[in-house]
Amino acid sequence: MSSRDSVTSPPEKKRTRNREQPTPDKDRARAYKARKRETHRPVSIFIQTDMKDALVKLCELKGLTQAELLEKLIEAEARNNGVL
């Protein structure tokens, strides 16, 4: 009779899943930016406060992010001028 079959022996410890350490926020942000740079380019601009407020309101009305709305506006203007 093995010790495992014995009624008095303690049950074997359950094996837990070997989980890796979670990726730190800094590393996840860096990876996100690297993936984004494959298809996008950053734009840094200053615009008048009134125009920024209008941009925010338009985004809320249309349910878009500022980047999405700006892309649509640029695309529409480019199509109207034969650039695209």
C-alpha positions, 0 to 999 in steps of 0.5 A: 500500500502506497502512502498515497493510498493511506487514509492518514496521509495528507493530500498532495498540494495542488499545482498552481499555474505559473504566472509571469509577472505582469508587464509594468505600465511603462513597458506596455506604454512603450510597446503600444507606442512602438506598434502605433508608430508602424502605421501612424506619425505623431503631430504636435500643434498649438491651436487657439483655445476657441478652436480646441474647445470646438474640437472637443465639442465636435468629438463629443457630438460625433463620438470620435476621438480627437485624432479620428476627427482630425484624420476625417477632416484632413481626408475630406480636405485632401479629397476636395483638393485632389491630393488623395 
